[in-house]
């Protein structure tokens, strides 16, 4: 999601990635969110924990909107008008190996890889751009109604967020909408669903302006888990630089790369659900 702060992947190997070891364990906060409903409040033994198992340099000029790790390449979509890009990043070094700029009037959003293509959303332009995943050259465009926020691939469909309580399902080739589901946490619709990652039959999502990610059952829309990542935030990062960007480590359903808008670091974290 693009705003400033107010107030399925192909299997790949990461054994050669030079992660810097860190030993940090975080416990999920039970504070109320800025949405109408509070997070789940399981017993003490049932709360998720987060271990930071490595770090990776991240371009602090990148206004991160989408993040996905496929075939040993980290794809990142960035936002802001006149600054939006799609990037191929070396996950061993954080070096940007390749990038393309979006048209100056486009505000880039979430990205996902489908075969040899990459889809990238735009915020209020109503346009999804499909690119060749190796060259990043544009292949075609598709249009949609409403805003574009997050995007991920769940098997033979795409899952898209638009800032509301709904997830939209789309055809991975035509981008036509094929259905929707309402996301609820504790029975209450959950809004501000942002960057998405599909893995293990679930949809993980950032919540805009919150240091939380949630695990969603795409069949029912129920939030299964809420994880507090506030302690991952770098000490020198202002609150305006919100958490955004979650990419599953291929071959795992509990390890992710996470970062934020204009953060200097990408964190590799292991989430242990209660």
Backbone bond lengths (Angstrom), bond angles and torsions (degrees), N, CA, C in turn:
res aa  C-N    CA-C-N  psi(-1)  N-CA   C-N-CA  omega(-1)  CA-C   N-CA-C  phi
1 X - - - 1.452 - - 1.515 108.96 -
2 X 1.325 119.40 140.06 1.443 121.92 -163.72 1.506 117.63 -86.76
3 X 1.294 120.00 -22.85 1.451 123.39 -161.98 1.515 113.06 -66.55
4 X 1.341 115.36 158.10 1.451 120.24 170.91 1.510 107.84 -78.92
5 X 1.333 116.83 165.33 1.459 121.81 -175.54 1.515 109.72 -69.91
6 X 1.315 115.94 128.68 1.463 121.88 -179.52 1.525 108.87 -103.62
7 X 1.148 116.28 97.52 1.388 122.73 171.78 1.127 154.17 97.93
8 X 33.650 70.20 -37.18 1.281 170.74 -76.67 1.434 117.50 147.42
9 X 0.874 97.47 75.08 1.459 113.13 -159.91 1.537 113.57 -103.48
10 X 1.328 114.34 157.14 1.454 119.23 174.08 1.518 108.99 -73.68
11 X 1.294 116.83 140.43 1.465 121.29 -176.76 1.523 110.37 -63.43
12 X 1.332 115.60 135.75 1.456 120.53 178.71 1.521 108.51 -140.09
13 X 1.329 117.09 160.07 1.458 122.32 -177.65 1.512 110.08 -105.53
14 X 1.342 116.52 134.64 1.447 121.02 179.57 1.528 111.87 -115.48
15 X 1.315 116.41 17.42 1.464 118.98 -175.03 1.520 112.66 -64.39
16 X 1.354 116.86 -22.19 1.454 119.61 -178.47 1.508 112.46 -95.71
17 X 1.338 117.22 5.02 1.452 119.81 -179.37 1.522 109.23 -76.37
18 X 1.323 115.82 133.34 1.464 120.24 -176.66 1.523 109.16 -90.21
19 X 1.323 116.05 79.66 1.473 120.32 179.48 1.523 108.39 -81.47
20 X 1.334 115.46 142.34 1.451 120.75 175.80 1.525 108.37 -88.03
21 X 1.331 119.51 123.62 1.466 120.41 -175.47 1.517 112.03 -68.00
22 X 1.313 115.43 138.59 1.457 122.61 176.53 1.514 107.24 -139.24
23 X 1.304 118.27 144.94 1.463 120.47 178.22 1.516 108.58 -121.94
24 X 1.295 116.10 91.53 1.459 121.63 -179.35 1.504 108.35 -133.72
25 X 1.310 118.31 130.39 1.457 121.62 175.87 1.512 107.60 -121.20
26 X 1.318 115.99 130.00 1.450 121.90 -176.26 1.506 109.24 -118.01
27 X 1.336 117.96 148.33 1.445 122.72 177.66 1.511 109.14 -115.36
28 X 1.303 117.29 138.26 1.449 122.56 -176.23 1.524 111.61 -62.40
29 X 1.336 115.17 133.51 1.454 120.85 175.57 1.509 110.00 -79.28
30 X 1.333 116.22 149.68 1.458 120.09 177.83 1.518 111.11 -109.28
31 X 1.342 117.11 17.55 1.456 120.01 178.47 1.513 110.45 -66.45
32 X 1.336 115.19 154.08 1.453 119.62 179.24 1.518 110.21 -68.76
33 X 1.319 116.80 151.74 1.448 122.33 179.31 1.516 109.15 -94.07
34 X 1.350 115.55 177.10 1.450 120.11 177.66 1.522 111.39 -80.64
35 X 1.324 116.52 -4.88 1.455 120.89 173.97 1.524 108.47 -87.32
36 X 1.325 119.76 167.23 1.456 121.02 -173.69 1.523 114.46 -64.82
37 X 1.315 118.00 -20.59 1.451 119.96 -173.94 1.523 111.48 -112.84
38 X 1.360 117.37 142.38 1.459 120.46 177.14 1.518 110.93 -77.70
39 X 1.343 116.81 161.59 1.467 118.98 175.43 1.519 111.22 -69.70
40 X 1.312 115.76 168.02 1.452 120.38 177.13 1.530 109.42 -59.75
41 X 1.321 116.45 151.58 1.452 120.33 179.25 1.530 109.51 -128.97
42 X 1.330 117.30 74.29 1.464 120.40 178.40 1.519 110.86 -72.50
43 X 1.315 115.67 173.35 1.456 118.18 177.67 1.523 110.19 -67.90
44 X 1.340 115.88 167.05 1.464 120.85 -172.31 1.523 112.08 -56.49
45 X 1.347 117.05 -39.85 1.451 119.47 -178.88 1.529 112.33 -71.03
46 X 1.332 117.31 -19.20 1.452 120.28 -174.45 1.508 115.29 -93.46
47 X 1.325 117.97 2.64 1.454 120.15 -176.15 1.521 111.57 -80.95
48 X 1.336 116.61 139.80 1.466 118.66 178.27 1.526 111.29 -65.18
49 X 1.314 116.24 148.62 1.462 121.80 172.20 1.518 108.82 -119.90
50 X 1.319 115.46 154.52 1.453 122.04 -178.47 1.518 109.11 -127.59
51 X 1.310 115.93 125.90 1.467 121.54 176.71 1.512 108.67 -113.52
52 X 1.328 116.46 126.38 1.458 120.88 174.50 1.522 107.89 -83.83
53 X 1.325 116.59 116.78 1.463 120.46 -175.42 1.524 112.43 -107.64
54 X 1.329 118.00 -2.10 1.447 120.16 177.43 1.506 111.73 -179.93
55 X 1.326 116.47 165.15 1.452 122.08 177.36 1.521 110.07 -134.48
56 X 1.306 114.72 159.97 1.461 122.50 -177.66 1.518 107.44 -144.50
57 X 1.333 118.71 136.20 1.468 119.44 177.49 1.531 111.50 -61.85
58 X 1.329 115.69 145.08 1.461 121.87 179.89 1.521 108.60 -134.99
59 X 1.318 116.21 139.99 1.463 121.59 179.79 1.528 109.22 -63.72
60 X 1.340 118.85 114.91 1.467 120.47 -178.39 1.520 113.28 -69.91
61 X 1.328 117.02 -7.26 1.463 120.52 176.03 1.528 111.38 -90.82
62 X 1.327 117.61 -2.84 1.470 121.83 -177.37 1.522 110.10 -86.54
63 X 1.331 116.24 116.10 1.461 123.09 176.66 1.520 107.06 -87.35
64 X 1.328 115.50 81.82 1.460 122.84 -166.94 1.523 112.69 -62.45
65 X 1.343 114.96 129.91 1.454 122.45 178.48 1.530 112.23 -122.32
66 X 1.318 116.69 -31.30 1.457 121.04 -179.29 1.515 109.74 -146.53
67 X 1.347 116.28 147.12 1.456 121.36 -177.26 1.516 108.35 -148.16
68 X 1.341 116.92 130.30 1.467 120.06 178.31 1.522 110.11 -154.77
69 X 1.337 116.09 136.19 1.454 122.96 -177.63 1.523 109.52 -109.01
70 X 1.342 116.29 117.12 1.463 122.10 -175.82 1.525 109.70 -142.03
71 X 1.328 116.44 131.22 1.469 121.60 175.22 1.526 112.65 51.37
72 X 1.324 116.75 40.73 1.457 120.85 177.44 1.507 114.81 74.16
73 X 1.330 117.72 13.02 1.466 122.38 177.55 1.520 108.69 -123.43
74 X 1.328 116.49 133.15 1.454 121.54 175.40 1.524 108.12 -96.25
75 X 1.333 115.76 116.84 1.463 121.22 178.28 1.525 108.49 -96.13
76 X 1.329 115.65 131.51 1.458 120.67 179.72 1.517 110.36 -130.40
77 X 1.330 116.10 129.92 1.447 121.62 171.85 1.512 108.72 -104.05
78 X 1.336 117.46 135.70 1.461 121.39 179.18 1.526 109.90 -120.67
79 X 1.331 115.43 162.04 1.448 121.10 -174.51 1.515 114.47 -119.33
80 X 1.325 114.60 -165.88 1.460 128.79 -175.14 1.527 109.64 86.32
81 X 1.316 115.52 136.94 1.467 120.40 178.94 1.522 109.87 -65.82
82 X 1.311 115.34 132.56 1.453 121.20 -178.65 1.511 114.02 81.93
83 X 1.344 117.84 -4.96 1.463 121.34 -178.64 1.523 112.45 -130.49
84 X 1.324 118.27 1.70 1.462 121.40 -175.31 1.521 111.41 -72.22
85 X 1.345 115.44 139.33 1.460 120.89 -177.31 1.525 110.56 -143.60
86 X 1.335 114.55 166.50 1.457 122.48 163.21 1.514 106.15 -123.56
87 X 1.330 117.20 133.25 1.465 121.97 -172.11 1.521 111.74 -129.07
88 X 1.339 114.67 148.90 1.464 123.24 166.99 1.519 106.52 -110.10
89 X 1.347 115.26 123.11 1.459 121.41 -173.14 1.522 109.80 -120.76
90 X 1.325 115.72 140.91 1.463 121.48 174.56 1.534 107.88 -77.41
91 X 1.346 118.58 114.67 1.464 119.76 -177.29 1.521 113.73 -72.32
92 X 1.327 117.52 -6.25 1.468 120.12 176.98 1.520 111.92 -85.53
93 X 1.337 116.49 -27.24 1.461 120.13 -173.55 1.519 113.91 -126.29
94 X 1.325 117.52 -18.53 1.455 120.88 -174.25 1.518 113.08 83.41
95 X 1.334 116.59 1.33 1.463 120.21 -177.86 1.523 111.14 -72.24
96 X 1.328 115.89 133.89 1.460 121.25 175.40 1.525 107.94 -78.42
97 X 1.327 116.08 110.82 1.452 121.19 -176.59 1.527 112.42 -84.88
98 X 1.322 115.68 -27.35 1.458 119.75 -175.91 1.520 108.10 -159.73
99 X 1.341 116.47 147.21 1.452 120.18 176.80 1.515 109.74 -154.82
100 X 1.310 113.93 151.44 1.460 120.41 172.05 1.516 107.36 -130.28
101 X 1.326 115.52 147.48 1.453 121.52 178.79 1.517 110.43 -94.81
102 X 1.314 116.40 142.09 1.447 120.92 172.73 1.528 109.27 -80.70
103 X 1.333 117.96 161.57 1.466 119.13 174.54 1.529 110.71 -51.89
104 X 1.313 116.48 146.89 1.464 121.27 -171.32 1.524 113.57 -59.35
105 X 1.323 117.08 -26.70 1.465 119.69 -179.34 1.523 112.82 -92.65
106 X 1.329 118.05 4.82 1.458 122.28 178.16 1.518 110.26 -96.11
107 X 1.326 115.32 143.17 1.465 123.02 177.18 1.525 106.45 -114.00
108 X 1.333 117.00 103.52 1.458 122.14 -174.75 1.517 112.71 -67.20
109 X 1.349 114.77 149.74 1.465 120.81 -179.46 1.526 110.70 -135.49
110 X 1.352 117.65 -141.74 1.452 122.35 -173.19 1.517 114.11 -64.69
111 X 1.344 115.87 156.14 1.462 122.36 -179.27 1.522 109.55 -133.69
112 X 1.331 115.50 153.52 1.466 120.81 170.21 1.508 109.62 -154.19
113 X 1.335 115.64 151.10 1.461 122.51 -179.10 1.525 109.06 -98.22
114 X 1.340 115.31 133.59 1.467 122.45 175.91 1.524 107.08 -130.27
115 X 1.337 117.08 102.63 1.456 120.01 -177.67 1.513 111.25 62.74
116 X 1.332 116.12 -121.51 1.461 120.02 179.68 1.521 112.09 -100.00
117 X 1.334 116.61 20.74 1.457 122.11 -179.29 1.532 110.62 -124.86
118 X 1.324 115.47 158.41 1.462 122.72 173.59 1.525 107.99 -127.00
119 X 1.321 116.12 128.33 1.459 121.20 172.17 1.526 108.99 -96.84
120 X 1.334 115.91 139.01 1.462 121.07 175.70 1.521 108.96 -132.52
121 X 1.329 115.82 128.45 1.455 121.57 178.30 1.521 111.47 -82.77
122 X 1.322 115.39 163.90 1.463 122.11 167.33 1.516 107.59 -123.85
123 X 1.323 116.46 155.48 1.447 121.28 -171.50 1.535 111.98 -68.93
124 X 1.317 116.85 -71.49 1.458 120.54 -176.66 1.530 113.06 -115.83
125 X 1.309 116.67 10.36 1.470 120.46 179.58 1.519 112.12 -82.37
126 X 1.348 116.81 -16.72 1.459 119.99 179.83 1.512 113.57 68.22
127 X 1.327 117.22 27.03 1.464 122.23 -176.53 1.525 109.74 -129.64
128 X 1.332 115.75 132.32 1.465 122.17 169.76 1.524 107.14 -108.91
129 X 1.313 116.51 131.40 1.467 122.12 -178.46 1.517 108.60 -105.52
130 X 1.330 116.31 128.64 1.453 121.38 174.57 1.528 108.64 -102.60
131 X 1.343 116.07 130.96 1.460 121.29 -178.15 1.525 110.85 -128.23
132 X 1.316 115.62 157.68 1.451 121.72 170.59 1.528 107.56 -68.41
133 X 1.336 118.01 129.26 1.457 119.82 -172.94 1.528 113.12 -71.46
134 X 1.324 117.10 -20.14 1.463 120.37 -179.10 1.524 112.59 -91.75
135 X 1.318 117.23 -39.64 1.461 120.75 -177.67 1.523 112.32 -99.14
136 X 1.320 117.28 -19.51 1.461 125.06 -174.84 1.528 112.71 66.64
137 X 1.321 116.50 12.14 1.461 119.70 177.06 1.525 110.09 -74.60
138 X 1.326 115.54 141.96 1.459 120.60 -179.00 1.520 110.90 -66.71
139 X 1.344 115.35 135.75 1.459 122.43 177.97 1.526 110.43 -103.97
140 X 1.336 115.56 -47.81 1.465 119.66 179.11 1.517 109.36 -165.30
141 X 1.333 115.59 175.96 1.456 121.96 177.11 1.524 109.85 -129.31
142 X 1.326 114.89 155.45 1.460 121.34 173.18 1.522 107.11 -134.49
143 X 1.315 116.83 154.70 1.455 121.05 -179.70 1.526 110.31 -112.68
144 X 1.310 115.92 156.54 1.459 122.10 177.69 1.526 108.85 -151.63
145 X 1.326 115.01 160.89 1.450 120.85 177.96 1.522 110.28 -94.68
146 X 1.324 115.89 149.21 1.456 120.55 179.96 1.513 112.44 86.05
147 X 1.321 115.01 -172.31 1.459 120.40 -178.79 1.524 111.01 -88.24
148 X 1.332 115.70 155.76 1.452 122.25 172.98 1.518 109.60 -111.23
149 X 1.333 117.17 128.49 1.463 121.83 178.86 1.528 110.24 -120.76
150 X 1.352 117.57 -82.30 1.460 120.83 -176.97 1.514 112.21 -110.94
151 X 1.351 115.61 161.54 1.462 120.86 -177.41 1.520 109.65 -152.48
152 X 1.349 116.24 138.01 1.465 120.70 172.96 1.520 108.77 -153.31
153 X 1.327 115.63 165.79 1.463 121.34 179.80 1.514 109.86 -105.16
154 X 1.334 115.75 124.89 1.447 122.96 177.43 1.525 107.85 -117.15
155 X 1.334 116.46 89.86 1.462 120.85 -178.46 1.510 111.77 64.51
156 X 1.336 116.48 -118.80 1.460 120.48 -176.17 1.527 112.53 -96.93
157 X 1.324 116.78 22.68 1.461 120.00 176.58 1.524 109.59 -144.43
158 X 1.317 115.19 162.24 1.456 121.53 172.96 1.518 108.72 -101.43
159 X 1.328 115.84 150.48 1.457 121.96 174.61 1.526 107.35 -118.33
160 X 1.330 115.98 130.39 1.466 121.51 -175.19 1.518 110.26 -128.98
161 X 1.331 116.55 139.32 1.462 121.63 173.62 1.520 109.04 -107.44
162 X 1.344 115.58 155.15 1.461 119.98 -178.22 1.521 112.78 -135.36
163 X 1.344 116.88 16.46 1.452 121.02 179.52 1.513 114.20 91.07
164 X 1.325 116.76 -11.19 1.457 121.04 177.86 1.522 109.35 -94.08
165 X 1.330 115.85 -166.25 1.464 121.54 176.90 1.520 112.51 -85.96
166 X 1.324 117.79 5.09 1.457 120.48 -176.67 1.527 112.45 -106.15
167 X 1.328 115.11 144.75 1.451 122.31 165.44 1.521 106.68 -105.75
168 X 1.326 116.52 133.81 1.460 121.25 178.62 1.529 108.89 -104.15
169 X 1.323 115.65 141.29 1.457 120.81 175.70 1.523 108.40 -102.34
170 X 1.349 115.84 139.14 1.459 120.52 -176.05 1.526 111.06 -136.31
171 X 1.319 113.88 151.83 1.457 120.93 175.89 1.534 108.36 -70.44
172 X 1.341 118.38 130.12 1.469 120.45 -176.00 1.521 114.67 -69.63
173 X 1.337 117.62 -15.97 1.460 120.19 179.25 1.525 111.60 -98.09
174 X 1.322 117.04 -49.17 1.469 120.50 -175.28 1.521 112.92 -93.21
175 X 1.302 117.70 -19.80 1.458 125.61 -175.70 1.526 112.66 71.35
176 X 1.317 117.16 11.36 1.463 120.73 177.08 1.521 110.14 -67.88
177 X 1.327 117.01 142.76 1.455 120.71 178.22 1.521 110.49 -72.82
178 X 1.338 116.08 135.07 1.465 121.19 -178.32 1.520 112.94 -118.87
179 X 1.331 118.10 -3.37 1.459 120.71 178.95 1.509 111.58 164.04
180 X 1.344 115.46 174.54 1.464 121.69 179.24 1.524 109.61 -145.68
181 X 1.336 115.07 159.97 1.458 120.80 172.31 1.519 107.55 -142.69
182 X 1.322 117.32 143.10 1.456 122.58 177.39 1.527 109.56 -90.94
183 X 1.334 115.64 129.11 1.462 121.37 -179.53 1.525 109.08 -88.57
184 X 1.334 116.33 130.44 1.458 121.57 179.14 1.526 110.24 -131.21
185 X 1.325 114.86 139.00 1.459 121.77 174.15 1.525 107.25 -120.21
186 X 1.316 115.33 122.64 1.463 120.40 -173.98 1.518 111.41 55.97
187 X 1.339 116.25 32.35 1.443 121.13 177.24 1.514 115.46 84.06
188 X 1.336 117.63 -2.94 1.462 122.15 -177.17 1.529 108.88 -108.42
189 X 1.344 118.81 133.65 1.463 120.56 178.83 1.528 111.69 -55.09
190 X 1.318 115.68 135.22 1.466 122.38 -176.66 1.525 109.01 -107.85
191 X 1.326 116.58 118.17 1.460 121.20 -178.74 1.527 110.69 -101.72
192 X 1.340 115.32 179.41 1.465 123.71 179.38 1.523 112.07 64.03
193 X 1.324 117.06 31.30 1.463 120.73 175.37 1.517 107.42 -71.29
194 X 1.312 117.61 126.27 1.458 121.29 -169.25 1.523 111.23 -117.04
195 X 1.314 118.50 -123.31 1.465 123.17 -175.39 1.521 110.41 -61.05
196 X 1.347 116.46 139.41 1.455 121.90 -173.18 1.529 112.15 -120.50
197 X 1.326 114.48 153.28 1.461 121.93 170.96 1.522 108.23 -142.82
198 X 1.324 116.47 124.15 1.464 121.92 177.99 1.522 109.05 -97.57
199 X 1.333 116.74 124.50 1.460 120.34 177.87 1.524 108.52 -159.41
200 X 1.336 115.83 138.63 1.451 120.99 175.60 1.513 114.45 61.55
201 X 1.324 117.10 30.16 1.449 120.79 179.54 1.515 114.80 79.49
202 X 1.327 117.34 2.82 1.465 122.34 179.43 1.525 109.70 -118.25
203 X 1.317 115.49 163.06 1.460 122.47 174.68 1.526 107.81 -114.80
204 X 1.323 116.06 119.03 1.464 121.25 173.88 1.519 107.87 -95.17
205 X 1.331 116.79 140.39 1.461 119.71 -174.49 1.517 111.75 -142.15
206 X 1.329 115.25 138.34 1.457 120.89 165.73 1.528 108.94 -73.60
207 X 1.311 116.35 150.64 1.463 121.95 171.42 1.520 107.62 -111.42
208 X 1.321 116.13 121.84 1.456 120.24 -173.49 1.525 111.96 -59.98
209 X 1.343 114.85 133.13 1.460 125.62 179.99 1.522 113.28 73.28
210 X 1.316 117.93 6.38 1.460 121.00 176.48 1.524 109.54 -121.90
211 X 1.321 116.63 147.36 1.461 121.30 175.94 1.523 109.88 -87.78
212 X 1.321 115.88 47.58 1.448 122.19 -178.10 1.519 110.87 -126.97
213 X 1.324 115.01 148.66 1.460 121.07 164.79 1.522 106.82 -122.91
214 X 1.329 115.22 149.34 1.463 120.20 179.01 1.517 109.05 -124.63
215 X 1.315 114.72 150.56 1.467 122.46 175.82 1.523 107.41 -105.71
216 X 1.337 116.12 123.29 1.461 122.18 -172.46 1.522 110.02 -116.79
217 X 1.330 115.52 137.74 1.459 121.15 170.23 1.528 107.27 -83.93
218 X 1.343 119.13 111.34 1.466 120.23 -175.72 1.525 113.65 -69.51
219 X 1.328 117.31 -14.93 1.470 119.43 178.43 1.522 111.21 -75.33
220 X 1.333 115.92 -41.41 1.462 120.78 -175.43 1.523 113.42 -107.33
221 X 1.331 116.96 -21.71 1.454 120.94 -174.18 1.515 113.44 84.85
222 X 1.334 117.87 0.03 1.468 121.03 -178.21 1.524 111.29 -73.47
223 X 1.332 116.14 137.24 1.457 121.17 171.57 1.520 108.38 -78.46
224 X 1.323 115.93 121.64 1.459 121.81 -176.80 1.526 112.47 -91.07
225 X 1.335 116.09 -32.55 1.459 121.40 -175.31 1.518 109.30 -150.54
226 X 1.322 116.62 142.16 1.465 122.53 169.71 1.516 108.07 -118.97
227 X 1.328 116.65 130.33 1.462 121.65 -177.39 1.522 109.21 -122.25
228 X 1.336 116.19 127.41 1.460 122.50 178.72 1.526 109.00 -88.68
229 X 1.335 115.98 121.28 1.468 120.96 178.68 1.525 111.99 -112.23
230 X 1.336 116.92 19.89 1.467 119.59 -174.67 1.518 113.06 -61.14
231 X 1.325 117.89 -33.38 1.465 119.77 -178.06 1.523 112.78 -77.12
232 X 1.331 117.34 -8.75 1.464 120.07 175.05 1.526 110.68 -77.99
233 X 1.326 116.54 -24.19 1.463 121.15 -177.52 1.530 110.78 -55.30
234 X 1.350 117.68 127.66 1.467 119.80 176.96 1.524 111.20 -59.15
235 X 1.313 116.46 144.58 1.463 121.19 -174.73 1.520 112.86 -61.50
236 X 1.326 116.71 -31.70 1.463 119.83 -175.49 1.527 113.09 -95.70
237 X 1.330 117.67 11.70 1.458 121.13 179.39 1.526 109.34 -94.65
238 X 1.330 118.96 124.39 1.464 120.46 -179.14 1.524 111.72 -70.36
239 X 1.330 115.39 159.88 1.453 121.04 -179.81 1.519 112.06 -59.95
240 X 1.327 117.05 -26.92 1.467 120.38 -179.73 1.518 112.47 -66.25
241 X 1.329 117.05 -23.18 1.463 121.35 177.06 1.527 108.46 -89.18
242 X 1.326 115.60 87.33 1.459 120.43 -169.64 1.520 112.13 -77.18
243 X 1.342 114.28 154.16 1.459 121.02 172.62 1.518 109.25 -58.64
244 X 1.319 117.53 128.68 1.465 121.23 174.71 1.520 108.86 -167.39
245 X 1.313 115.51 127.07 1.452 121.59 -179.19 1.509 110.31 123.14
246 X 1.341 116.13 113.27 1.463 120.82 178.77 1.523 108.15 -142.83
247 X 1.332 115.78 124.89 1.465 121.97 -178.49 1.521 108.85 -132.69
248 X 1.321 116.53 125.79 1.466 120.53 178.17 1.524 109.97 -70.04
249 X 1.333 115.92 141.07 1.458 121.24 171.99 1.530 106.87 -78.01
250 X 1.332 118.49 119.12 1.469 120.93 -176.41 1.523 112.03 -54.43
251 X 1.339 114.78 138.83 1.445 120.86 -178.70 1.513 113.62 89.05
252 X 1.342 117.06 -1.07 1.458 121.21 -178.81 1.525 109.20 -134.84
253 X 1.327 115.90 150.35 1.457 120.46 174.12 1.525 111.56 -112.50
254 X 1.336 117.47 4.39 1.460 119.79 -179.05 1.521 113.61 -129.41
255 X 1.340 117.62 5.31 1.459 120.69 176.44 1.519 109.17 -118.33
256 X 1.347 115.00 135.02 1.454 121.48 -175.15 1.521 110.48 -139.63
257 X 1.321 115.47 155.15 1.454 122.04 165.21 1.518 106.52 -97.76
258 X 1.334 116.87 130.05 1.458 121.05 179.25 1.520 109.24 -132.28
259 X 1.331 115.12 147.85 1.456 120.32 177.67 1.521 108.21 -154.18
260 X 1.325 115.88 -168.62 1.458 120.84 178.90 1.507 110.71 -143.78
261 X 1.310 115.29 175.35 1.457 120.83 -179.91 1.526 109.38 -67.74
262 X 1.330 115.63 120.31 1.466 123.30 178.61 1.533 113.24 64.24
263 X 1.343 116.02 24.32 1.458 118.97 173.28 1.529 109.96 -76.89
264 X 1.336 117.88 148.37 1.464 120.21 177.59 1.525 113.61 -85.70
265 X 1.327 116.74 -0.61 1.459 120.99 -172.32 1.518 111.16 -140.35
266 X 1.332 115.95 141.26 1.458 122.96 165.28 1.522 106.21 -104.53
267 X 1.338 116.52 133.63 1.455 121.35 -179.33 1.523 110.23 -106.80
268 X 1.318 115.88 135.70 1.450 120.66 170.23 1.519 106.45 -95.65
269 X 1.333 116.00 119.77 1.461 119.80 -175.07 1.525 109.96 -124.10
270 X 1.314 114.00 152.38 1.459 122.35 174.76 1.526 107.15 -114.84
271 X 1.315 116.36 120.93 1.465 121.40 -178.87 1.527 108.96 -102.42
272 X 1.312 115.20 122.71 1.466 120.93 177.13 1.512 108.14 -109.56
273 X 1.345 115.11 111.81 1.449 119.01 -179.94 1.523 110.49 -79.18
274 X 1.338 115.62 150.36 1.453 120.16 -177.06 1.517 111.88 -72.76
